[in-house]
């Protein structure tokens, strides 16, 4: 038998390494375009701001200032004449005088100016603290009310009543601040507080100054003019006869209504003897209005020491026939030596 040659084994080739990944070619560059500018939105039409109403604001300020001046002048006149037991409502005083009187209340002298500035500062502090306390109280009350409603609405008995629970919750969640009317009411309350405190300051300032000026005008160093009223014997109940200065006028043919003792007290005292250095008597003209003359004897130095002392005031009707003589002088006559 013929022997066939055995095939020689072929060497196995070494494993080929995996191909290394080639870097990807760079992408085709896109043509560069300039960065577009951000487009601005079309401006919306804006509502122009309303121009300030200067004339309206000025008119409001003038109105408030005029009201404050008139109120101050009226209180000053009321307290001044009330010191002499006269009602300002019964006097025919010009209206424009009430707007000028506040100058005397606030700018009479340096001490008065200082007191006015102090009163203004205290009023501003009172307004600030009052509004602050009012805001705190308002928030406390709102918190208490909301807490009470929440606690009441969360109770089991209320939740079982649907027809009552839902309206209650809706009322509790209702935001009342959304309505401008509520803001208007709050602003109105704040303005009422401010105006009330300002009026209180004006009232007490005018009243104090009116009483102080009345007390000063009732003394011997009064700024009111001294007067001498000469009339017929039948037209005046007090005084002396001109032909005999030592003889008192006897009130014959007169009748008294009310407290006749007042007339007796006046007639017993000598109110016209200025020659007595111990007790000089000077008459002052308080007011001349509506055909009436208001006179009063000045208080002496001893009488001025009493804070409750007030002079008697006599109202004498002016004569239309020319039989009266009214002498007005800045200083009384000098006693004869």
Backbone bond lengths (Angstrom), bond angles and torsions (degrees), N, CA, C in turn:
res aa  C-N    CA-C-N  psi(-1)  N-CA   C-N-CA  omega(-1)  CA-C   N-CA-C  phi
1 X - - - 1.452 - - 1.502 107.54 -
2 X 1.281 106.04 139.77 1.466 111.21 -177.24 1.494 108.18 -87.91
3 X 1.304 113.48 130.44 1.500 117.95 179.85 1.511 110.02 -88.52
4 X 1.375 110.88 130.63 1.478 116.40 178.59 1.514 109.11 -89.09
5 X 1.309 115.79 141.93 1.488 117.93 -179.88 1.525 110.16 -70.17
6 X 1.338 114.16 139.89 1.494 119.92 179.23 1.535 109.09 -78.07
7 X 1.319 114.72 136.51 1.476 116.79 179.97 1.507 110.21 -69.66
8 X 1.277 114.05 137.60 1.478 119.57 178.33 1.528 109.21 -78.25
9 X 1.267 115.26 132.32 1.495 116.52 -179.47 1.522 111.67 -67.10
10 X 1.310 113.89 137.02 1.467 119.82 178.61 1.534 109.44 -83.24
11 X 1.280 114.00 139.44 1.496 115.75 178.12 1.546 110.36 -68.49
12 X 1.305 112.65 136.37 1.492 117.94 178.87 1.509 109.04 -74.22
13 X 1.294 113.95 131.07 1.481 115.62 -179.85 1.517 111.14 -68.68
14 X 1.285 117.25 148.91 1.499 119.60 178.32 1.530 110.09 -64.83
15 X 1.280 112.84 146.88 1.498 115.63 179.75 1.515 110.69 -62.41
16 X 1.269 111.03 135.12 1.475 116.20 179.62 1.522 109.74 -77.53
17 X 1.276 115.46 133.47 1.496 117.48 178.97 1.523 109.82 -66.22
18 X 1.282 113.42 149.36 1.483 116.37 178.96 1.517 110.26 -62.91
19 X 1.261 115.02 145.94 1.474 117.20 -177.77 1.516 110.97 -65.78
20 X 1.290 112.85 135.83 1.483 118.50 178.25 1.519 108.82 -71.45
21 X 1.288 114.49 131.47 1.484 116.66 -179.03 1.506 111.00 -64.79
22 X 1.282 112.86 129.73 1.455 118.58 177.27 1.535 109.21 -79.28
23 X 1.290 115.10 141.57 1.502 116.54 177.46 1.514 109.73 -61.92
24 X 1.323 111.61 136.66 1.473 117.24 -179.50 1.505 109.20 -66.37
25 X 1.291 113.98 139.41 1.474 115.65 179.57 1.521 110.21 -64.99
26 X 1.267 115.07 145.46 1.488 117.60 -179.69 1.511 109.53 -61.07
27 X 1.307 113.31 141.80 1.473 116.08 179.43 1.505 110.64 -62.86
28 X 1.287 111.50 154.79 1.461 116.48 179.44 1.524 109.64 -61.70
29 X 1.260 114.43 123.40 1.493 115.80 -179.75 1.514 110.15 -63.39
30 X 1.369 111.26 132.05 1.452 117.41 176.28 1.515 108.75 -79.89
31 X 1.266 114.48 147.62 1.477 115.97 178.11 1.522 110.18 -62.65
32 X 1.314 114.63 126.58 1.474 120.72 -178.94 1.513 109.42 -74.71
33 X 1.304 111.11 133.51 1.474 117.82 176.13 1.518 107.98 -117.59
34 X 1.237 117.76 146.46 1.479 118.84 179.86 1.519 110.10 -61.27
35 X 1.378 114.60 145.31 1.461 120.10 179.19 1.523 109.29 -60.27
36 X 1.307 114.87 127.12 1.474 115.75 -179.57 1.520 110.58 -69.84
37 X 1.303 117.71 140.82 1.452 122.67 178.08 1.525 108.98 -70.69
38 X 1.337 115.83 140.95 1.472 117.35 179.19 1.518 110.11 -62.08
39 X 1.271 111.29 130.40 1.466 116.44 -178.39 1.517 109.30 -78.04
40 X 1.287 116.30 129.19 1.471 121.66 179.20 1.509 109.15 -84.11
41 X 1.317 116.01 133.10 1.467 117.20 179.17 1.514 110.56 -65.73
42 X 1.261 113.09 153.89 1.460 117.86 178.34 1.524 109.93 -63.19
43 X 1.304 116.82 126.66 1.479 118.53 -178.41 1.517 110.37 -62.69
44 X 1.348 112.29 133.23 1.447 117.93 177.58 1.525 109.27 -77.52
45 X 1.272 116.05 144.47 1.473 117.81 178.46 1.520 110.25 -65.80
46 X 1.322 115.97 122.16 1.463 121.68 -178.98 1.518 109.50 -94.13
47 X 1.319 112.37 144.18 1.463 118.21 178.44 1.521 109.01 -76.89
48 X 1.282 119.16 124.07 1.467 119.60 -179.26 1.518 110.65 -64.34
49 X 1.345 114.95 141.65 1.457 120.09 178.41 1.522 109.51 -64.67
50 X 1.320 115.53 135.41 1.470 116.92 179.21 1.521 110.75 -65.50
51 X 1.287 116.06 140.93 1.454 120.55 179.37 1.523 109.69 -69.60
52 X 1.322 116.71 142.02 1.466 118.36 -179.92 1.522 110.96 -64.25
53 X 1.316 113.78 136.52 1.460 120.60 179.78 1.521 107.93 -85.08
54 X 1.317 115.59 83.36 1.460 120.12 -175.82 1.518 110.74 -65.88
55 X 1.311 116.47 -42.94 1.462 119.62 -178.35 1.524 111.20 -64.82
56 X 1.338 116.78 -40.21 1.462 119.47 178.60 1.516 112.18 -65.84
57 X 1.349 116.63 -42.77 1.461 119.40 177.75 1.522 111.30 -63.82
58 X 1.323 116.08 -40.35 1.461 119.43 179.40 1.527 110.72 -64.17
59 X 1.335 116.28 -41.05 1.467 119.52 178.69 1.526 110.94 -64.63
60 X 1.333 117.34 -37.62 1.462 119.97 178.37 1.523 111.16 -65.48
61 X 1.334 115.95 -42.91 1.463 119.41 179.84 1.523 110.55 -64.70
62 X 1.329 116.47 -42.67 1.466 119.83 179.31 1.527 110.56 -63.48
63 X 1.336 116.97 -40.01 1.458 119.79 178.65 1.517 112.64 -63.48
64 X 1.344 116.63 -45.17 1.459 119.70 178.57 1.520 111.44 -65.95
65 X 1.335 116.60 -40.29 1.460 119.70 179.42 1.525 111.20 -65.78
66 X 1.335 116.55 -41.05 1.462 119.44 177.96 1.517 112.01 -63.37
67 X 1.330 116.99 -40.49 1.464 120.09 177.86 1.520 111.37 -63.49
68 X 1.331 116.83 -42.49 1.464 120.27 179.47 1.527 111.20 -65.23
69 X 1.332 117.45 -40.96 1.463 120.40 179.49 1.521 111.23 -65.64
70 X 1.330 117.05 -43.64 1.466 119.68 -179.71 1.526 110.61 -64.81
71 X 1.322 117.19 -42.29 1.465 120.54 178.60 1.524 110.80 -61.69
72 X 1.334 116.76 -44.44 1.461 120.19 179.49 1.521 111.10 -64.31
73 X 1.334 117.14 -44.03 1.460 120.14 179.32 1.515 112.65 -64.04
74 X 1.330 116.65 -38.28 1.466 119.20 -179.46 1.519 110.88 -67.79
75 X 1.332 117.99 -42.53 1.463 120.88 178.82 1.527 110.19 -65.31
76 X 1.319 117.50 -38.43 1.464 120.12 178.80 1.525 110.47 -63.61
77 X 1.334 117.22 -48.09 1.462 120.23 179.56 1.532 110.78 -63.84
78 X 1.313 116.73 -39.68 1.466 120.16 -179.54 1.524 111.04 -62.45
79 X 1.340 117.95 -47.64 1.465 120.63 -179.33 1.527 111.27 -69.49
80 X 1.336 117.16 -33.76 1.468 120.07 -179.13 1.525 110.57 -66.39
81 X 1.319 118.24 -51.87 1.460 120.91 -177.37 1.524 111.75 -76.48
82 X 1.329 117.64 -24.03 1.461 118.93 175.83 1.522 111.11 -66.32
83 X 1.320 117.20 -26.92 1.461 120.44 174.70 1.523 110.81 -61.36
84 X 1.322 117.74 -31.86 1.465 122.92 178.25 1.534 112.05 -97.37
85 X 1.341 117.26 18.79 1.461 123.73 179.07 1.532 112.50 60.57
86 X 1.313 117.17 36.98 1.457 122.00 177.25 1.524 108.93 -119.27
87 X 1.312 115.84 140.05 1.456 121.42 177.58 1.526 109.23 -92.99
88 X 1.325 115.90 128.62 1.457 119.82 -177.64 1.522 111.54 -66.63
89 X 1.337 117.34 -23.85 1.456 119.89 179.84 1.521 112.29 -69.73
90 X 1.334 116.95 -23.97 1.463 120.23 -179.83 1.520 112.78 -87.91
91 X 1.311 118.00 -3.86 1.464 122.40 -178.08 1.524 109.38 -100.66
92 X 1.293 114.94 136.23 1.468 120.76 -179.29 1.525 108.95 -87.34
93 X 1.319 115.30 74.28 1.461 120.56 -178.63 1.521 109.75 -92.19
94 X 1.325 117.96 142.55 1.472 119.80 178.46 1.525 110.84 -65.71
95 X 1.309 115.46 141.41 1.467 120.39 -176.63 1.524 111.04 -65.45
96 X 1.334 117.11 -37.82 1.462 119.06 -176.60 1.515 112.71 -65.21
97 X 1.338 117.39 -20.62 1.461 119.03 179.69 1.524 111.67 -68.15
98 X 1.321 117.78 -26.19 1.462 120.32 179.78 1.526 111.53 -68.79
99 X 1.320 117.87 -22.79 1.465 120.21 178.66 1.530 111.97 -83.42
100 X 1.334 117.49 -17.45 1.462 121.26 -178.88 1.522 111.34 -94.40
101 X 1.325 116.72 -28.63 1.462 121.08 -177.52 1.528 112.95 -57.53
102 X 1.360 121.30 -36.80 1.473 119.37 -179.72 1.522 114.52 -56.94
103 X 1.326 118.41 -20.63 1.467 119.13 174.65 1.519 110.06 -60.85
104 X 1.337 116.25 -38.95 1.454 120.83 177.12 1.525 111.21 -68.30
105 X 1.304 116.99 -29.71 1.465 120.62 -177.04 1.524 111.50 -74.16
106 X 1.322 117.23 -40.16 1.465 120.59 -172.56 1.528 113.98 -107.81
107 X 1.328 118.45 -23.98 1.467 120.28 -172.18 1.515 111.93 -127.93
108 X 1.323 118.45 30.96 1.466 120.49 -176.39 1.528 111.55 -69.59
109 X 1.318 117.93 -42.62 1.464 122.90 -178.12 1.521 107.87 -155.89
110 X 1.336 118.07 171.59 1.474 119.42 -178.82 1.529 113.42 -57.89
111 X 1.335 116.94 -38.54 1.458 118.51 179.46 1.524 111.10 -65.50
112 X 1.321 117.09 -38.33 1.466 120.69 177.60 1.525 110.92 -66.33
113 X 1.334 117.07 -39.29 1.467 120.08 177.57 1.528 110.69 -62.57
114 X 1.341 116.14 -41.97 1.466 119.81 178.98 1.529 111.06 -63.61
115 X 1.329 116.64 -41.63 1.467 119.50 177.82 1.524 111.38 -65.21
116 X 1.315 116.70 -36.10 1.465 119.69 179.09 1.528 110.89 -66.11
117 X 1.335 116.81 -42.47 1.464 119.70 177.62 1.526 111.51 -64.15
118 X 1.329 116.25 -39.67 1.462 119.68 177.82 1.530 111.17 -64.85
119 X 1.330 116.44 -41.36 1.470 119.64 177.65 1.522 111.20 -64.33
120 X 1.338 116.89 -38.03 1.463 120.08 177.95 1.525 111.26 -64.90
121 X 1.332 117.04 -41.17 1.466 120.64 178.72 1.528 111.15 -64.99
122 X 1.322 116.79 -44.49 1.462 119.92 179.17 1.529 111.47 -64.41
123 X 1.333 116.28 -36.15 1.466 119.18 178.14 1.525 111.16 -65.69
124 X 1.338 116.70 -41.80 1.466 119.77 178.14 1.530 111.09 -62.48
125 X 1.334 117.04 -42.12 1.468 119.59 177.74 1.527 111.33 -65.36
126 X 1.324 116.28 -39.12 1.470 119.31 178.83 1.526 111.27 -64.74
127 X 1.335 117.19 -40.02 1.467 120.36 178.36 1.525 110.46 -63.65
128 X 1.326 116.82 -44.73 1.471 120.23 -178.50 1.525 111.03 -62.44
129 X 1.324 117.04 -48.32 1.462 119.59 -176.97 1.529 111.53 -70.87
130 X 1.315 117.99 -32.51 1.465 119.51 177.73 1.522 111.11 -66.10
131 X 1.337 116.77 -44.76 1.463 119.38 177.31 1.523 111.42 -64.78
132 X 1.321 116.29 -36.12 1.469 119.91 178.18 1.528 110.99 -64.56
133 X 1.322 117.12 -46.79 1.468 120.82 178.43 1.528 110.60 -65.02
134 X 1.322 117.10 -39.35 1.464 120.24 179.10 1.525 110.87 -62.56
135 X 1.327 117.75 -39.39 1.467 120.52 178.60 1.525 110.94 -66.44
136 X 1.332 117.27 -40.94 1.468 120.06 178.94 1.528 110.64 -64.42
137 X 1.315 116.43 -45.16 1.468 119.82 -179.94 1.525 110.65 -63.52
138 X 1.330 116.51 -39.31 1.464 119.94 179.78 1.524 111.14 -62.96
139 X 1.330 116.73 -43.52 1.462 119.25 179.05 1.528 112.07 -68.30
140 X 1.323 117.15 -37.09 1.466 119.71 177.95 1.524 111.09 -64.00
141 X 1.318 115.51 -44.07 1.466 118.86 179.90 1.525 110.82 -64.20
142 X 1.339 117.02 -41.18 1.467 119.86 178.43 1.520 111.39 -62.88
143 X 1.338 116.68 -41.25 1.467 119.51 179.18 1.527 111.22 -65.09
144 X 1.324 117.14 -40.99 1.468 120.07 179.79 1.523 110.81 -65.50
145 X 1.325 116.46 -41.73 1.463 119.89 179.85 1.527 110.73 -64.76
146 X 1.340 117.07 -44.82 1.471 119.71 179.56 1.526 111.58 -64.03
147 X 1.335 116.37 -40.97 1.466 119.21 178.90 1.526 111.11 -64.31
148 X 1.303 116.56 -39.74 1.469 119.88 178.97 1.522 111.37 -65.18
149 X 1.326 116.15 -40.92 1.467 119.67 -179.29 1.527 110.76 -67.28
150 X 1.339 116.51 -43.37 1.472 119.61 -179.92 1.525 110.82 -63.25
151 X 1.305 116.79 -43.46 1.466 119.65 -179.86 1.523 110.96 -66.42
152 X 1.305 116.13 -38.50 1.462 118.72 179.95 1.521 111.56 -70.85
153 X 1.354 116.16 -39.20 1.467 119.23 -178.06 1.519 112.87 -73.69
154 X 1.342 117.74 -22.35 1.467 120.28 -179.86 1.519 113.04 -87.07
155 X 1.276 118.24 -3.01 1.464 120.11 179.10 1.526 109.60 -69.46
156 X 1.335 115.51 151.34 1.471 120.47 -175.77 1.512 111.49 -66.24
157 X 1.295 117.04 -34.12 1.456 119.00 -177.39 1.516 111.13 -66.74
158 X 1.361 116.33 -37.51 1.459 119.45 -178.73 1.515 110.96 -74.12
159 X 1.360 117.27 -38.68 1.467 119.38 -178.33 1.520 112.45 -64.51
160 X 1.330 117.44 -25.58 1.460 119.29 178.26 1.524 112.53 -76.00
161 X 1.319 115.95 -15.49 1.470 119.55 179.78 1.517 106.92 -100.28
162 X 1.299 117.29 92.87 1.469 120.96 -173.66 1.519 112.14 -66.37
163 X 1.328 115.48 -37.90 1.464 117.44 -177.54 1.521 112.24 -67.49
164 X 1.334 117.50 -16.96 1.458 121.07 178.61 1.524 112.16 -105.55
165 X 1.342 116.39 -28.83 1.463 120.50 -175.87 1.525 111.69 -70.75
166 X 1.318 117.71 -47.33 1.464 120.63 -176.42 1.538 112.42 -65.30
167 X 1.316 119.85 -46.40 1.479 117.16 175.53 1.519 113.04 -61.39
168 X 1.338 116.87 -34.15 1.452 119.41 179.07 1.521 111.55 -66.12
169 X 1.333 117.55 -43.45 1.455 120.58 177.87 1.518 111.16 -66.62
170 X 1.315 116.51 -38.73 1.461 119.23 177.42 1.522 110.97 -63.39
171 X 1.309 115.97 -39.24 1.470 119.06 178.87 1.525 111.42 -68.76
172 X 1.355 116.21 -34.24 1.459 119.57 -179.95 1.519 111.36 -70.89
173 X 1.332 117.82 -34.58 1.458 121.96 -179.28 1.523 112.87 -86.63
174 X 1.304 116.89 -1.06 1.461 120.07 -178.64 1.523 109.48 -70.79
175 X 1.313 116.65 125.77 1.465 122.91 179.90 1.520 108.87 -95.11
176 X 1.293 114.37 103.91 1.464 118.82 -175.58 1.519 112.02 -76.80
177 X 1.342 116.41 -15.50 1.463 118.98 -178.02 1.525 113.01 -71.92
178 X 1.326 117.36 -9.10 1.463 118.99 -179.69 1.520 112.32 -72.91
179 X 1.295 117.80 -15.59 1.454 120.88 -175.40 1.526 109.25 -97.16
180 X 1.322 114.73 132.40 1.454 120.15 -179.92 1.521 112.00 -67.59
181 X 1.327 116.87 -24.70 1.462 118.87 -179.20 1.523 111.18 -64.84
182 X 1.346 116.61 -35.68 1.456 119.14 178.38 1.523 110.38 -67.95
183 X 1.323 116.82 -40.86 1.462 119.70 176.19 1.519 110.63 -62.63
184 X 1.326 116.28 -36.21 1.458 119.81 178.17 1.522 111.01 -65.48
185 X 1.337 116.14 -39.31 1.466 119.46 179.36 1.524 110.50 -65.88
186 X 1.336 116.78 -42.26 1.462 119.53 178.40 1.523 111.08 -64.05
187 X 1.315 116.62 -41.64 1.461 119.51 176.83 1.521 110.92 -63.54
188 X 1.332 116.19 -37.70 1.462 119.63 178.42 1.522 111.40 -65.40
189 X 1.330 116.62 -39.46 1.465 119.94 177.94 1.521 110.72 -63.69
190 X 1.333 117.26 -42.97 1.464 120.23 177.73 1.524 111.49 -62.09
191 X 1.330 116.68 -41.15 1.459 119.46 179.37 1.524 111.36 -67.61
192 X 1.332 116.81 -35.54 1.470 119.31 177.16 1.526 110.41 -64.09
193 X 1.318 117.13 -40.43 1.466 120.42 177.78 1.521 110.64 -62.63
194 X 1.330 116.84 -45.20 1.464 120.31 -178.95 1.521 110.86 -63.66
195 X 1.331 116.76 -47.71 1.469 120.33 -178.56 1.526 110.84 -63.94
196 X 1.323 117.61 -38.74 1.463 120.45 -179.15 1.524 111.17 -63.87
197 X 1.320 117.29 -44.84 1.463 119.78 179.95 1.524 111.40 -66.90
198 X 1.322 117.55 -36.96 1.469 119.91 177.08 1.523 110.67 -65.23
199 X 1.334 117.32 -41.87 1.466 120.39 178.75 1.526 111.23 -65.22
200 X 1.322 117.49 -36.88 1.465 119.95 176.92 1.525 110.46 -62.93
201 X 1.327 116.86 -43.07 1.460 120.13 178.06 1.526 111.54 -62.88
202 X 1.333 117.08 -44.42 1.461 120.49 179.17 1.526 111.33 -64.79
203 X 1.326 117.19 -39.11 1.464 120.53 -178.90 1.525 111.34 -61.82
204 X 1.328 116.73 -51.46 1.457 119.21 -175.90 1.523 111.74 -71.09
205 X 1.318 117.83 -33.79 1.467 119.59 176.55 1.522 110.82 -64.78
206 X 1.345 116.87 -46.64 1.460 120.10 -179.71 1.525 111.32 -67.27
207 X 1.310 117.54 -40.22 1.464 120.11 -179.45 1.521 111.26 -65.40
208 X 1.321 117.36 -45.12 1.463 120.35 179.68 1.525 111.08 -62.50
209 X 1.331 116.78 -44.78 1.457 119.69 -178.82 1.523 110.92 -68.32
210 X 1.328 118.49 -36.64 1.456 120.77 178.72 1.514 112.38 -64.02
211 X 1.331 117.10 -44.16 1.464 120.09 178.48 1.522 110.83 -67.17
212 X 1.333 117.12 -39.78 1.467 120.06 178.87 1.527 111.14 -63.13
213 X 1.330 117.77 -43.25 1.465 120.25 178.61 1.525 111.31 -67.70
214 X 1.335 117.42 -36.28 1.465 119.83 178.58 1.523 111.05 -65.55
215 X 1.313 117.49 -41.28 1.462 120.21 177.44 1.521 111.24 -65.39
216 X 1.333 116.66 -37.19 1.457 118.50 176.96 1.518 112.78 -67.56
217 X 1.337 117.18 -37.43 1.466 120.44 179.77 1.517 112.73 -76.89
218 X 1.331 117.56 -13.94 1.462 120.07 179.40 1.519 112.75 -88.46
219 X 1.318 118.90 -6.38 1.456 121.93 -178.01 1.517 113.03 -92.47
220 X 1.324 114.87 -176.34 1.463 120.80 -178.96 1.521 111.74 -68.74
221 X 1.310 117.29 -30.26 1.467 121.42 179.73 1.522 111.49 -93.60
222 X 1.300 115.91 36.34 1.457 120.75 -177.27 1.521 110.85 -69.61
223 X 1.322 114.71 151.01 1.464 120.52 175.04 1.518 112.44 -88.40
224 X 1.325 117.73 -4.81 1.459 120.91 177.37 1.527 110.12 -76.18
225 X 1.318 118.17 151.32 1.470 120.39 -177.00 1.521 111.81 -72.84
226 X 1.348 114.97 147.18 1.460 120.63 172.44 1.523 109.15 -79.26
227 X 1.332 117.23 146.52 1.461 121.22 -174.07 1.523 109.73 -133.54
228 X 1.308 114.52 157.01 1.465 123.44 169.97 1.515 107.11 -136.96
229 X 1.311 116.83 120.15 1.461 122.40 -178.40 1.527 108.90 -105.14
230 X 1.310 116.09 120.19 1.458 122.71 179.11 1.517 107.47 -116.01
231 X 1.329 116.18 122.87 1.461 121.17 -176.25 1.522 109.03 -145.44
232 X 1.295 114.75 172.31 1.453 119.59 176.42 1.523 110.70 -63.43
233 X 1.308 114.55 153.56 1.453 119.59 179.89 1.516 111.84 -61.84
234 X 1.311 116.81 -31.36 1.463 119.87 -178.53 1.530 112.77 -79.27
235 X 1.316 117.28 -12.60 1.468 120.13 -175.39 1.523 114.00 -104.26
236 X 1.312 117.85 -3.47 1.458 120.52 -178.56 1.522 108.61 -139.03
237 X 1.301 116.15 137.57 1.463 120.29 -175.24 1.517 112.79 -94.10
238 X 1.303 119.53 -20.54 1.455 123.47 -177.95 1.516 109.81 -113.64
239 X 1.334 116.02 165.70 1.449 120.63 176.48 1.521 112.29 112.09
240 X 1.288 115.31 -171.07 1.458 123.17 -179.32 1.517 110.16 -122.59
241 X 1.321 113.58 159.01 1.452 118.33 172.12 1.522 109.00 -74.70
242 X 1.312 115.65 140.29 1.457 119.07 -176.48 1.526 111.94 -71.13
243 X 1.317 117.75 -27.43 1.458 119.29 -178.52 1.519 112.34 -75.93
244 X 1.338 118.54 -22.45 1.459 122.11 179.25 1.526 108.26 -140.29
245 X 1.333 118.50 95.60 1.468 119.94 -175.52 1.516 114.20 -63.41
246 X 1.350 118.50 -18.22 1.463 119.81 -177.94 1.515 112.84 -88.51
247 X 1.313 117.87 -7.90 1.456 121.16 -177.16 1.525 109.67 -96.82
248 X 1.295 115.46 125.94 1.456 120.32 177.62 1.524 109.86 -77.31
249 X 1.308 114.84 153.21 1.458 120.29 176.92 1.521 109.22 -79.69
250 X 1.324 116.96 119.31 1.464 120.70 178.43 1.519 108.76 -78.99
251 X 1.313 117.07 126.53 1.471 119.71 -177.23 1.525 111.53 -76.00
252 X 1.291 116.70 71.34 1.460 120.37 178.12 1.526 109.46 -92.53
253 X 1.285 114.65 142.70 1.454 119.67 178.97 1.514 114.34 76.81
254 X 1.338 117.28 16.44 1.469 121.14 179.36 1.518 109.82 -114.15
255 X 1.322 115.69 151.80 1.450 122.73 174.55 1.525 109.01 -124.66
256 X 1.320 114.90 150.19 1.470 120.60 -177.43 1.512 109.75 -114.91
257 X 1.321 116.70 140.80 1.466 123.98 174.62 1.523 107.34 -120.30
258 X 1.328 116.58 126.56 1.450 119.97 -179.83 1.509 111.10 95.69
259 X 1.330 116.85 -140.15 1.463 122.83 -176.59 1.521 109.07 -81.08
260 X 1.336 116.35 96.47 1.463 120.17 179.35 1.516 112.11 -71.87
261 X 1.342 116.82 -15.77 1.455 118.98 178.81 1.520 112.90 -65.79
262 X 1.328 117.51 -26.85 1.467 119.57 177.16 1.519 110.85 -63.01
263 X 1.333 116.23 -42.72 1.461 119.48 178.40 1.520 110.79 -66.76
264 X 1.343 116.28 -37.54 1.462 119.09 179.51 1.525 110.90 -65.33
265 X 1.341 117.08 -40.61 1.467 119.64 178.72 1.520 111.46 -63.74
266 X 1.318 116.94 -40.45 1.460 119.65 -179.89 1.523 111.64 -69.53
267 X 1.323 116.85 -38.64 1.463 119.49 -177.14 1.519 112.26 -73.69
268 X 1.352 117.67 -23.26 1.459 120.06 179.64 1.521 111.95 -78.19
269 X 1.290 117.09 -24.29 1.466 120.33 -176.89 1.519 109.84 -98.00
270 X 1.305 114.35 148.41 1.460 120.23 -178.99 1.521 108.31 -92.00
271 X 1.316 115.66 105.75 1.459 121.25 -177.73 1.529 112.50 -98.70
272 X 1.313 117.64 6.17 1.463 119.21 -175.49 1.518 113.20 -122.91
273 X 1.319 118.35 0.24 1.460 120.98 -178.77 1.523 108.69 -88.98
274 X 1.320 116.27 102.79 1.468 120.25 178.66 1.521 111.71 -94.59
275 X 1.351 117.09 2.40 1.462 120.34 179.66 1.519 112.44 -85.49
276 X 1.316 117.55 -5.62 1.459 121.00 178.89 1.521 108.63 -87.58
277 X 1.343 119.19 107.08 1.474 119.83 -176.15 1.521 113.04 -68.96
278 X 1.341 117.16 -20.15 1.458 119.25 -178.60 1.529 111.92 -75.06
279 X 1.294 116.32 -30.75 1.459 119.30 -177.07 1.528 109.36 -144.26
280 X 1.330 117.59 74.81 1.474 118.99 -179.84 1.520 110.76 -68.95
281 X 1.318 115.20 144.91 1.458 120.99 -178.97 1.520 109.24 -119.78
282 X 1.302 115.79 124.79 1.462 122.29 177.60 1.518 107.46 -128.53
283 X 1.318 115.48 132.22 1.461 120.61 177.28 1.522 109.04 -97.23
284 X 1.316 114.76 142.35 1.466 121.09 -178.36 1.523 109.64 -120.51
285 X 1.334 113.28 148.38 1.461 120.60 175.48 1.525 108.04 -92.38
286 X 1.310 116.21 113.38 1.458 120.83 -179.85 1.519 111.52 -83.01
287 X 1.320 117.11 -45.68 1.453 120.77 -174.43 1.514 108.86 -161.61
288 X 1.311 114.97 145.99 1.465 122.26 174.46 1.524 106.77 -132.53
289 X 1.318 114.78 102.06 1.458 119.13 -172.16 1.519 109.98 -152.59
290 X 1.333 116.23 139.64 1.454 120.87 174.67 1.511 113.88 60.06
291 X 1.349 118.08 41.52 1.472 122.84 179.88 1.526 112.64 63.86
292 X 1.313 116.04 22.40 1.455 120.50 176.70 1.524 109.31 -127.64
293 X 1.335 114.64 143.50 1.463 122.10 178.40 1.523 107.38 -116.46
294 X 1.325 115.99 127.03 1.460 121.57 -179.15 1.529 108.13 -107.68
295 X 1.340 115.94 116.37 1.457 122.69 -178.02 1.521 109.70 -119.26
296 X 1.330 115.63 154.63 1.465 119.84 174.14 1.519 108.67 -154.51
297 X 1.337 117.86 146.01 1.464 121.24 174.95 1.524 109.84 -79.35
298 X 1.319 116.01 136.67 1.461 120.17 -177.74 1.521 110.40 -68.41
299 X 1.312 115.59 147.53 1.456 121.19 177.17 1.520 110.24 -73.51
300 X 1.312 116.22 144.24 1.455 120.59 176.35 1.526 109.81 -78.96
301 X 1.324 115.00 173.64 1.460 119.41 179.72 1.518 111.56 -63.50
302 X 1.318 116.93 -38.44 1.459 120.24 178.47 1.522 111.32 -67.91
303 X 1.314 116.58 -39.30 1.460 119.26 179.98 1.524 112.09 -68.30
304 X 1.327 117.20 -30.60 1.465 119.98 -179.88 1.519 112.58 -69.60
305 X 1.330 117.45 -17.92 1.458 119.75 177.87 1.528 111.75 -70.97
306 X 1.323 116.24 -21.47 1.461 120.51 177.81 1.524 108.63 -86.14
307 X 1.348 118.91 117.04 1.477 119.26 -178.10 1.520 113.46 -65.52
308 X 1.335 117.80 -17.48 1.460 120.65 -179.36 1.522 113.08 -97.16
309 X 1.318 117.99 1.00 1.466 120.59 -178.07 1.525 110.50 -73.29
310 X 1.310 116.23 133.11 1.461 122.75 178.17 1.522 109.00 -138.30
311 X 1.312 117.08 141.15 1.466 118.74 -178.29 1.522 110.90 -79.86
312 X 1.332 117.37 149.79 1.469 119.23 172.71 1.526 110.56 -73.45
313 X 1.305 116.27 143.19 1.464 122.61 -178.74 1.523 108.27 -115.59
314 X 1.328 116.65 131.85 1.461 122.82 178.56 1.517 109.77 -114.14
315 X 1.306 115.58 130.26 1.461 122.38 177.20 1.521 108.37 -102.58
316 X 1.320 116.29 120.77 1.466 122.70 -177.47 1.517 107.59 -120.83
317 X 1.304 115.79 128.76 1.459 120.63 -179.80 1.521 110.11 -77.80
318 X 1.308 115.08 133.75 1.458 120.05 179.45 1.525 110.29 -69.24
319 X 1.322 114.10 146.68 1.464 119.89 179.21 1.518 109.76 -87.86
320 X 1.317 115.29 142.65 1.458 121.32 178.97 1.526 112.44 -97.01
321 X 1.346 117.03 -5.34 1.469 120.37 -177.13 1.515 113.14 -101.30
322 X 1.317 118.31 4.57 1.454 120.94 176.96 1.504 114.34 78.36
323 X 1.337 118.95 22.11 1.462 120.85 -179.55 1.523 111.87 -101.32
324 X 1.328 117.55 18.75 1.455 122.18 175.00 1.521 109.40 -122.79
325 X 1.315 114.95 152.06 1.460 121.59 177.18 1.519 108.02 -132.10
326 X 1.291 116.06 120.82 1.464 122.05 179.60 1.516 108.10 -113.13
327 X 1.321 116.68 117.28 1.462 123.06 -179.54 1.525 107.89 -106.25
328 X 1.309 116.34 125.26 1.466 122.58 179.68 1.521 108.21 -116.86
329 X 1.326 116.17 128.34 1.460 121.09 -177.31 1.518 108.92 -139.64
330 X 1.338 118.13 142.97 1.469 119.37 177.16 1.520 113.09 -69.26
331 X 1.339 118.36 -21.05 1.453 122.57 -179.58 1.521 109.06 -133.11
332 X 1.327 117.76 145.66 1.466 119.33 176.13 1.520 110.85 -72.62
333 X 1.323 115.63 165.00 1.464 120.52 179.17 1.521 110.23 -70.95
334 X 1.327 115.58 154.13 1.457 121.21 -179.08 1.527 109.51 -83.65
335 X 1.321 117.79 139.62 1.469 119.59 177.28 1.521 110.74 -62.73
336 X 1.326 115.37 145.05 1.468 120.62 178.83 1.516 109.60 -74.23
337 X 1.338 116.00 141.11 1.470 121.15 -178.48 1.522 110.44 -89.98
